[in-house]
């Protein structure tokens, strides 16, 4: 009943001439009281869990502030207040005179079932580009044409309104193999929508150097680094989505770029003809609409599962052509509405055709209507996920892993169902609400959001979700503010302090202080105040805020699910009270270099599922780490004084784990035998680091036996071994790992024997470095004449192998001592450096 009336209210609110203010206010009141209900239920469940933990350890005193009777009285009073508010809201429905709409999306359960049936079975959704071949040819010819070489730098603008595909066209050109080979250097910069050219120059610096330390450099040093990066090189630089129309502000950047070699090019994408006129040195390329044929070709690739489905249903084809016509030949509009249709019924196709969509042709507001239509057909939970994306700035790169954790913290799906969260992310991509999917070097799946789609997310989020920019004292309303992100400006002197207007927003559930490669120091008293004021927090992101002491009061955030303290390298320890966070699901301590230990009772965090500690200063885990059975994702496991390798919890999500051996354990062989790595089918990347472990020569043999006893995961693809202290790695250690594609063994100074690797069927890359005692890589006795030798190896690198005498040690029965001639059938690249210099 409530869901139906809410949908009616939303639809009436969207109607022309609708009673906007009254309906909007009614919806706001309902949302606010439902947040109260959620907080209340969560508090009751949390207190009940705390009581179970403390059972037989604490006696409740009747009528005391901490006693059961007092708590129950407070809860009953809160319930009474909530019921009164709900009664008032219910009584006001009649006064709104809402028109009842038939729910075109059907019953919630059937919608969810249809929604979860992804037609994309893989982890990637294919992106289609149609009708830009001629545009690509024109821009590419301008890159190669020597007639533009008269000037030191040539700037080529691509102009068109939002949704036409300017960025897509620039990507097609940028990724072309011929273009990549033509230039010495190719770089891409997403330009922020600000009138501050210094910010743009910092982005260019980061792009050319790959460094994010510009907050510690003088501006003159940044300019010098850019000059050094491009000087004498023929480069291609893409400046995507430029808004600044001031020619004077562009002079500084262009003067830096002029030191490149003749033939250098800059491509600028922009919606503004004035920007093109200000920065361009050539005539702008005006990107046009698709033709009707191109529009239909793009649409049918998205809307129909197969060509057969299109040909067998002439009625759907006719409906589709009418829907395409309403999209006005704009690629973004066609992609968004076309991606929606495979999940819905024929009746719903008709409803979309009949929707009052003005033609998107040449009008961004028309495109927004198409985008809003796609949003309307999302399930309620996914609508929340989409609007939550508005907390991040335009051109932000959304990581699937990161967003799923944030959505989970807000309760948009059950914490045990991260697979649903991943499907939500992929569905937003499948609906073209995300775009430009890619996988980074660490295997993180990332996407961006088109500017117009981002505008839609911000419009839907309204006053509940705000992305704030300094100064933060411009907050208009604190009663409705639920989720907040803030981009803090670098302070010349002193520390950042939360403004009074922000502290007045007591209902905040998300506080995300955006970093953007600039570490801002937060005043400790201000951090303490925010923790005390924002008692409803589910998400607290304090990455890179130069925090030295985490306040003990953080243990009072009973609702907290997500805590990010990454890149705070002044933190030496965490407060004991952090172990009171019974709902904490995610804790990020990445690059907390000086963090030496975790609290003694850390293992009592029963809900913790995701723990990141890579590059922290930790050298051991607290006793009982094996009991953290809820833990599903861990980037580094430390074998130390308190925990052997058999204490690793049964991770069911982690694909990557590093093992850091910080201390040699006398029972290491037995513990390795008990470890259950072989049962972890998700693990595909494993790194074994022995640099911190001290081992005497008497233990070398035991260390080798420990390695042999460590049965590796069956689906392993990448393995790294670093600073192994033993003498002989087990020769049969890697046998059976048929999916292994990458091996890296380095800085193993004592090692004389490596595992046998030539029979691994899919091994493509082998990297051996600084193995000082190694004389031979393989033993000829291990090589079968029937096997293809290294059948898939493409890249072989041998660096700093000071004692290397040959590839194979001759067979003991071979009197001649001549090694057998071996062939690497697929080897494409080989690098051999034996001298340390």
Residue pairs with C-beta under 8 A, 6 or more apart in sequence:
2 30
3 108
3 380
4 103
5 93
5 98
6 27
6 30
7 101
7 103
8 98
8 99
8 100
8 101
9 23
9 26
9 27
9 96
9 98
10 27
11 99
11 101
12 18
12 19
12 23
12 96
12 98
12 99
13 19
13 20
13 23
13 24
13 27
14 372
15 99
19 96
19 97
22 95
22 96
23 96
23 98
26 89
26 92
26 93
26 96
28 463
28 480
29 85
29 89
30 89
31 464
32 479
32 480
32 507
33 82
33 85
33 86
33 89
35 482
35 507
35 509
35 536
36 78
36 82
36 85
37 82
38 411
39 536
39 559
40 75
40 78
40 79
40 82
42 558
42 559
42 583
43 75
43 558
43 559
44 75
46 558
46 559
46 582
46 583
47 71
49 582
49 606
50 580
50 582
53 582
53 604
60 66
60 67
60 68
61 67
62 68
62 69
63 69
63 70
64 70
104 347
104 348
104 351
105 111
105 348
105 377
105 379
106 114
108 379
108 380
111 379
112 379
114 343
114 344
115 343
115 379
115 382
115 427
116 420
116 423
117 343
118 423
118 426
118 427
118 430
119 305
119 342
119 343
119 430
120 126
120 426
120 430
123 426
123 445
124 437
124 445
125 426
125 429
125 430
125 437
127 435
127 436
127 437
128 298
128 301
128 302
128 335
129 165
129 168
129 172
130 290
130 294
130 297
130 298
130 301
130 331
131 290
131 291
131 294
131 295
131 297
131 298
131 331
132 165
132 168
132 169
132 172
135 169
135 285
135 287
136 169
136 172
136 173
136 176
138 285
139 156
139 158
139 169
139 170
139 173
139 267
139 285
140 173
140 176
140 178
140 179
142 148
142 154
142 156
142 265
142 282
142 285
143 156
143 173
143 179
143 182
143 236
143 265
144 182
146 263
148 154
148 265
148 281
148 282
149 262
149 263
151 281
152 258
152 259
152 260
152 262
152 264
153 254
153 257
153 258
153 260
153 264
153 265
153 266
153 281
154 264
154 265
154 266
154 281
154 282
155 254
155 265
155 266
155 267
155 268
155 279
155 280
155 281
155 282
156 265
156 266
156 267
156 268
156 280
156 281
156 282
156 285
157 267
157 268
157 269
157 270
157 275
157 276
157 279
157 280
157 282
157 284
157 285
158 166
158 169
158 170
158 267
158 268
158 269
158 270
158 284
158 285
158 287
159 166
159 270
159 271
159 272
159 273
159 275
159 276
159 284
159 285
159 286
159 287
160 166
160 271
160 286
160 287
160 288
161 271
161 362
161 364
162 271
162 332
162 364
162 367
162 450
162 451
162 452
163 330
163 331
163 332
163 333
163 360
163 364
163 367
163 450
163 452
164 287
164 288
164 289
164 330
164 331
164 332
165 287
165 331
165 332
166 241
166 269
166 270
166 271
166 287
167 240
167 241
167 269
167 436
168 331
169 269
169 287
170 238
170 240
170 267
170 269
171 436
173 179
173 267
174 186
174 188
174 236
174 238
174 267
179 186
179 236
180 186
182 234
182 236
183 234
183 235
183 236
183 263
183 264
183 265
184 233
184 234
184 235
184 261
185 208
185 229
185 230
185 233
185 234
185 235
185 236
186 235
186 236
186 237
187 207
187 208
187 235
187 236
187 237
187 238
188 207
188 237
188 238
188 240
189 200
189 203
189 204
189 207
189 237
189 238
189 239
189 240
190 203
190 240
190 241
190 395
191 200
191 203
191 239
191 240
191 241
191 242
191 243
191 244
191 395
192 199
192 200
192 203
192 393
192 394
192 395
193 241
193 243
193 394
194 200
194 244
195 244
195 246
195 249
197 244
197 249
197 250
197 252
197 253
198 219
200 239
200 244
200 253
201 219
201 222
201 223
201 226
201 252
201 253
201 256
202 214
202 222
204 226
204 237
204 253
204 256
205 211
205 214
205 222
205 225
205 226
206 212
206 214
206 517
207 237
208 225
208 226
208 229
208 230
209 225
209 226
209 229
212 517
214 222
214 517
214 518
215 490
215 517
215 518
215 519
217 225
223 256
226 256
226 257
227 256
227 259
230 256
230 257
230 259
230 260
230 264
231 259
231 260
232 259
232 260
232 261
233 260
233 261
233 264
234 260
234 261
234 262
234 263
234 264
235 260
235 261
235 264
235 265
236 264
236 265
236 266
236 267
237 257
237 264
237 265
237 266
237 267
238 266
238 267
238 268
238 269
239 266
239 267
239 268
239 269
240 269
240 395
241 269
241 270
241 394
241 395
241 451
242 268
242 269
242 270
242 272
242 275
242 279
243 270
243 271
243 272
243 275
244 250
244 275
245 272
245 274
245 275
245 278
246 278
247 278
247 279
250 278
250 279
254 279
257 264
257 266
268 275
268 276
268 279
268 280
270 276
273 284
276 284
277 284
289 328
289 329
289 330
289 361
289 362
290 298
290 329
290 330
290 331
290 334
291 329
292 324
292 329
294 329
295 324
295 327
295 329
295 334
296 320
296 321
296 324
298 331
298 334
298 335
298 338
299 320
299 323
299 324
299 327
299 334
299 338
300 310
300 320
300 338
301 338
302 334
302 335
302 338
302 339
302 341
302 342
302 432
303 320
303 338
303 341
303 342
304 310
304 316
304 320
304 342
305 342
309 316
310 316
310 317
315 346
316 346
316 349
319 346
319 349
319 350
319 353
320 341
320 349
322 353
323 337
323 341
323 349
323 352
323 353
324 334
325 359
326 353
326 355
326 357
326 359
326 360
326 370
327 333
327 334
327 337
327 357
327 359
327 360
327 370
328 359
328 360
328 361
328 362
328 363
328 366
328 367
329 361
330 360
330 361
330 366
330 367
332 367
332 371
332 432
332 450
332 452
332 453
333 360
333 366
333 367
333 370
333 371
335 432
336 370
336 371
336 374
336 431
336 432
336 433
336 453
337 352
337 370
337 373
337 374
338 432
339 374
339 430
339 431
339 432
340 352
340 373
340 374
340 377
340 431
341 349
341 352
343 377
344 352
344 377
348 377
352 373
355 373
356 369
357 366
357 369
357 370
357 373
358 365
358 366
358 369
359 366
360 366
360 367
360 369
360 370
364 452
367 452
368 452
368 455
368 456
371 433
371 452
371 453
371 456
372 456
374 431
374 432
374 433
375 383
375 386
375 433
375 456
375 460
378 386
378 431
381 412
381 413
381 424
382 424
382 427
382 428
383 460
384 407
384 410
384 412
385 403
385 407
385 412
385 421
385 424
385 425
385 428
386 428
386 433
386 457
386 460
387 457
387 460
387 461
387 465
388 403
388 406
388 407
388 410
388 412
388 461
388 465
388 483
388 510
389 398
389 403
389 428
389 449
389 454
389 457
390 454
390 457
390 458
390 460
390 461
390 465
390 467
391 461
391 465
391 466
391 467
391 483
391 484
391 485
391 510
391 512
392 398
392 467
392 485
392 514
393 467
393 487
393 514
394 449
394 451
394 454
395 448
396 448
396 449
397 446
397 447
397 448
398 425
398 434
398 446
398 447
398 448
398 449
399 444
399 445
399 446
400 422
400 425
400 426
400 444
400 445
400 446
400 447
401 444
401 445
403 421
403 425
404 418
404 421
404 422
404 424
404 425
405 562
405 585
405 586
405 610
406 510
406 539
406 562
407 413
407 421
407 424
408 415
408 418
408 421
408 561
408 585
408 586
409 538
409 539
409 561
409 562
409 585
409 586
410 509
410 510
410 538
410 539
410 561
411 538
412 421
412 424
413 420
413 421
413 424
414 420
415 561
415 585
415 607
415 609
418 632
418 653
425 434
425 445
425 447
428 434
428 447
429 435
429 437
429 447
433 449
433 453
434 447
434 448
434 449
435 447
435 448
435 449
435 450
436 447
436 448
437 445
437 446
437 447
438 445
438 446
438 447
439 445
439 446
440 446
442 656
443 655
443 656
443 685
449 457
458 465
458 467
461 483
462 480
463 476
463 477
463 480
463 481
464 480
464 481
464 482
464 483
465 482
465 483
465 484
465 510
466 475
466 481
466 483
466 484
466 485
467 485
467 486
467 487
468 474
468 475
468 484
468 485
468 486
468 487
468 502
469 486
469 487
470 486
470 487
470 488
470 489
471 499
472 486
472 498
472 499
472 501
472 502
473 499
473 500
473 501
474 501
475 481
475 499
475 501
475 502
475 504
475 505
478 501
478 502
478 504
478 505
478 506
479 507
481 505
481 507
481 508
482 507
482 508
482 509
482 510
483 508
483 509
483 510
483 539
484 502
484 505
484 508
484 510
484 511
484 512
485 510
485 512
485 513
485 514
486 502
486 511
486 512
486 513
486 514
487 514
487 516
488 496
488 513
488 514
488 518
488 520
489 520
490 518
490 520
491 520
491 521
494 523
495 521
495 522
495 523
495 526
495 546
496 520
496 521
496 522
496 523
496 526
496 545
497 522
497 523
497 525
497 526
498 526
498 529
498 530
502 530
503 529
503 530
503 533
505 534
506 533
506 534
506 535
506 536
507 536
508 534
508 536
508 537
509 536
509 537
509 538
509 539
509 559
510 537
510 538
510 539
511 530
511 534
511 537
511 539
511 540
511 541
512 539
512 541
513 520
513 522
513 541
513 542
513 543
513 545
515 543
515 544
515 545
515 567
518 544
519 544
519 545
519 546
519 567
520 544
520 545
520 546
521 545
521 546
522 542
522 545
522 546
522 547
524 547
524 548
524 549
524 551
527 542
527 547
527 551
528 551
528 553
531 551
531 553
531 554
531 556
531 557
532 553
532 556
534 540
534 557
535 556
535 557
535 558
535 559
536 559
537 557
537 559
537 560
538 559
538 560
538 561
538 562
539 560
539 561
539 562
540 557
540 560
540 562
540 563
540 564
541 562
541 564
542 563
542 564
542 565
542 568
543 564
543 565
543 566
543 567
543 568
543 588
544 566
544 567
544 568
545 568
546 568
546 570
547 565
547 568
547 570
547 571
548 568
548 570
548 571
548 572
549 571
550 565
550 571
550 574
550 575
550 578
551 575
552 575
552 576
552 577
553 577
554 560
554 563
554 575
554 577
554 578
554 581
555 575
555 576
555 577
555 578
555 579
555 580
555 581
556 577
556 580
557 581
558 580
558 581
558 582
558 583
559 583
560 581
560 583
560 584
561 583
561 584
561 585
561 586
561 607
562 584
562 585
562 586
563 581
563 584
563 586
563 587
563 588
564 586
564 588
565 571
565 587
565 588
565 589
565 592
566 588
566 589
566 590
566 591
566 592
566 612
567 590
567 591
567 592
568 592
569 591
569 592
569 593
569 594
570 594
571 592
571 594
571 595
572 594
572 595
572 596
573 595
573 596
573 597
573 599
574 595
574 598
574 599
574 602
575 599
576 599
576 600
576 601
578 584
578 599
578 602
579 599
579 601
579 602
579 604
579 605
581 605
582 605
582 606
582 607
583 607
584 605
584 607
584 608
585 607
585 608
585 609
585 610
586 608
586 609
586 610
586 611
587 605
587 608
587 610
587 611
587 612
588 610
588 612
589 595
589 611
589 612
589 613
589 616
589 618
590 612
590 613
590 614
590 615
590 616
590 635
591 614
591 615
591 616
592 613
592 616
592 617
593 615
593 616
593 617
594 617
595 613
595 616
595 617
595 618
596 617
596 618
596 619
597 618
597 620
597 622
598 618
598 621
598 622
599 622
600 622
601 622
602 621
602 622
603 622
603 623
603 624
603 625
603 627
603 628
605 628
606 630
607 630
608 628
608 630
608 631
609 630
609 631
609 632
609 633
609 653
610 631
610 632
610 633
610 634
611 631
611 633
611 634
611 635
612 635
613 634
613 635
613 636
614 635
614 636
614 658
616 636
618 636
618 638
619 638
619 640
619 662
619 663
619 692
620 638
620 640
620 641
620 642
620 643
620 662
620 663
621 637
621 638
621 640
621 642
621 643
621 647
622 642
623 642
623 643
625 642
625 643
625 647
625 649
626 643
626 646
626 647
626 648
626 649
628 649
629 649
629 650
631 649
631 651
632 651
632 652
632 653
632 654
633 651
633 653
633 654
634 648
634 649
634 651
634 654
634 657
635 654
635 656
635 657
635 658
636 657
636 658
636 659
636 660
637 645
637 648
637 657
637 658
637 659
637 660
638 660
638 662
639 645
639 659
639 660
639 661
639 662
639 663
639 665
640 662
640 663
641 663
644 665
644 667
644 668
644 671
645 659
645 668
645 671
645 672
645 675
645 710
646 671
646 672
646 674
646 675
646 676
648 657
648 675
648 676
648 677
650 676
650 679
650 680
651 657
651 680
651 682
651 683
652 680
652 682
653 682
654 680
654 682
654 683
655 682
655 683
655 684
655 685
656 683
656 684
656 685
656 686
656 687
657 683
657 685
657 686
657 687
658 686
658 687
658 688
658 689
659 686
659 687
659 688
659 689
660 689
660 692
661 688
661 689
661 690
661 692
661 693
662 692
662 693
663 692
663 693
663 694
664 693
664 694
664 695
664 699
664 703
665 671
668 702
668 703
668 706
669 702
669 705
669 706
669 709
671 706
672 706
672 707
672 709
672 710
673 709
675 710
675 711
677 683
677 686
677 710
677 711
677 712
677 713
678 711
678 712
678 713
678 714
680 713
681 713
681 714
681 715
682 715
683 713
683 715
683 716
684 713
684 715
684 716
684 717
684 718
684 739
685 716
685 717
685 718
685 719
686 712
686 713
686 716
686 718
686 719
686 720
687 719
687 720
687 721
687 722
688 719
688 720
688 721
688 722
688 724
689 720
689 722
689 723
690 722
690 723
690 724
690 725
691 722
691 723
691 747
693 725
695 703
695 725
695 726
700 725
700 726
700 727
700 750
701 727
703 724
703 725
703 726
704 726
704 727
704 728
704 729
704 730
707 724
707 726
707 729
707 730
707 733
708 730
708 732
708 733
712 719
712 733
712 734
712 737
714 736
714 737
714 739
715 739
716 737
716 739
716 740
717 739
717 740
717 741
717 742
718 740
718 741
718 742
718 743
718 744
719 734
719 737
719 740
719 742
719 743
719 744
720 744
720 745
720 746
721 729
721 744
721 745
721 746
721 748
722 746
722 747
722 748
723 746
723 747
723 748
723 749
724 745
724 748
724 750
724 751
725 748
725 750
726 748
726 750
726 751
727 750
727 751
727 752
727 753
727 773
728 751
728 752
728 753
729 751
729 753
729 754
729 755
730 755
731 753
731 754
731 755
731 756
731 779
731 782
732 755
732 756
733 755
734 740
734 743
734 755
734 756
734 757
734 760
735 756
735 759
737 760
738 760
738 761
738 762
739 762
740 760
740 762
740 763
741 762
741 763
741 764
741 765
741 792
742 763
742 764
742 765
742 767
743 757
743 763
743 765
743 766
743 767
744 765
744 767
744 769
745 751
745 754
745 767
745 768
745 769
745 771
746 767
746 768
746 769
746 770
746 771
747 769
747 770
747 771
748 770
748 771
749 770
749 771
749 772
749 773
750 772
750 773
751 771
751 773
751 774
752 773
752 774
752 775
754 768
754 771
754 774
754 777
754 778
756 778
756 779
756 782
757 763
757 766
757 778
757 790
758 778
758 782
758 783
758 787
758 789
758 790
759 784
759 787
760 790
760 792
761 791
761 792
762 792
763 790
763 792
763 793
764 792
764 793
764 794
764 795
765 793
765 794
765 795
765 796
766 790
766 793
766 795
766 796
766 797
767 795
767 797
767 799
768 774
768 777
768 797
768 798
768 799
768 801
769 797
769 798
769 799
769 800
769 801
770 799
770 800
770 801
771 800
771 801
772 800
772 801
772 802
772 803
773 803
774 801
774 803
774 804
775 803
775 804
775 805
775 806
775 809
776 804
776 805
776 806
776 807
776 808
776 809
777 798
777 804
777 807
777 808
778 807
778 808
778 809
779 808
779 809
780 808
780 809
780 810
780 811
780 814
780 819
780 820
781 811
781 812
783 789
783 808
783 820
783 822
788 825
789 822
789 823
789 824
789 825
790 824
790 825
790 826
790 827
791 825
791 826
792 826
793 824
793 826
793 827
794 826
794 827
794 828
794 829
795 827
795 828
795 829
795 830
796 824
796 827
796 829
796 830
796 831
797 830
797 831
797 832
798 804
798 831
798 832
798 833
798 834
799 831
799 832
799 833
800 833
800 834
800 835
800 836
801 834
802 834
802 836
804 834
806 819
807 819
807 822
808 819
808 820
808 822
810 817
810 818
810 819
